[in-house]
């Protein structure tokens, strides 16, 4: 297990924070990370958050978050796979467990239940799972 969670936020200068929201709790990525810092400290996991300002290409805003080199979208999709274990009509998962959408300014945002963001963080720390995302590393 990796002992450092490196978060890289690549963005254009028109944003103050990553456009990532927990759909059920309303927490932003920053708020979720603040909440998790005591658990990280207890487990000996170091948090390394960096942001990289990139030039806007033809006025298109950029908002990309990578967890240990893996884009958050594929990690959320992988984490959501475990939510679809029951196929009975009474326990169908929500249609939009992970949603990627443009906000009013055109910035692509990610929204998912907080548990999926927590799972994505754990997946980014798992060496075996990270090996499956070798195309990003």
N, C-alpha and C positions, 0 to 999 in steps of 0.2 A: 504494500500500500504506500502510495506517495504521501509524504509528510508535509507537502506544501500545496496549497491551493492558489495557483497563479491565475488571476483574472485580468484579462486584457480587454479594455473597452476601446475599440477603434471607432472614431466618430469625427464628423465634420464640426466646425466651430459653432454651429447654430444650436448646440445642445448643452445643457448643464449636467445632465445625468442620463444613464442608460434608460431607454424606454422599455422597461421590463416591469410587469406588474403581476402580483399574485391575484388571480381572479376571485378567490374566495375570501381572502383576508384584506385585500387592498394594499398590502405592503409592496414597497418598491424593492428593487434588488439591494440597494444600500441599507434599507431598514431590515431586510431579512439577514443580511450579512452581520449587521450590528447585533442582532438577536442571537446569531450563531457563534459569535466570537468566544463567549465563555466555554462552549462545548469544544471549539477548536483548541482553545488553550488547555483544557482538561485532557484532550487526546494528543496533545503535542503537535498539532497541525498549525503551520504558519500560513497566514493569509498575506498574499502579495497582490495588491490591486494597483494596476497601472492603467493610465489612459494614454492613447496615442491619437493625436490630432492629425487628421489627414485632409488634404485639400478636397473641397467639394468639386466633383466632376460634372460640369454642365448643370450646376444648380441642384444636383441630386444629393440629398442628405444621406449620410451613412450612419448606421447604428449597429455595430457588430460586437457581441460579447463572446469571448473565448474562455473556456475553463480548462486550464492546463493544455492549451493549444487546440482544443476541440470547440467548434461553434456550439453555442447553447441550443440552437434549434434541433440538430440531430440528437443531442443528449436528451432533450425533453421528449422527442419522439420515441427514443429507446426506452426511457423511463415510463412513458405512457403505455407501452406494449404490455406491461404487467397488469394494467388496469382493465384489460379486455378479456380476462380469463373466463368470464361467465357469459354465455350466449343466450340465456333465457330472456324473454321479453321483460320480465320484472326487474332484471338487474343489468340492463344495458347501460354501458358507460355514456356519459354526455357526448353529444356529437362533436363538440369542439373542445376536447380536453386540452389541446395546445393550439393556440391561435396566433398567427403572424399576420399583422394588418398594418396599413399605413395610417398614421395619425393625421390630424388636420394639416400639418406642414409637410406631409409626405414621408416622414421618418418611419421606417419599418419598426414596429413594436412587437414584443412577445408578451403573451398573456397565458397563464396556466394556473391551476391550483397550486398552492404553496407546497404541497407534498411532492409535486413533480419537480419543482426547483430544488427541493432538498434532496430528492433522489438523484437529480442531475449532478449535483455537487458531489455526492458520494460516488457516483459512477466515474466522475472525472478524477477521483483519487484512487480508483481501483485499477491496478496494473493490467489485469486480464481484460477488463472492459476497454481500457485505453488502447490495448493492442488491436482491438477490433476496429478502432478508428484511425488506423495507421495512415490513411490517406490525408489526414489533417495534420499529422505530427511531422 
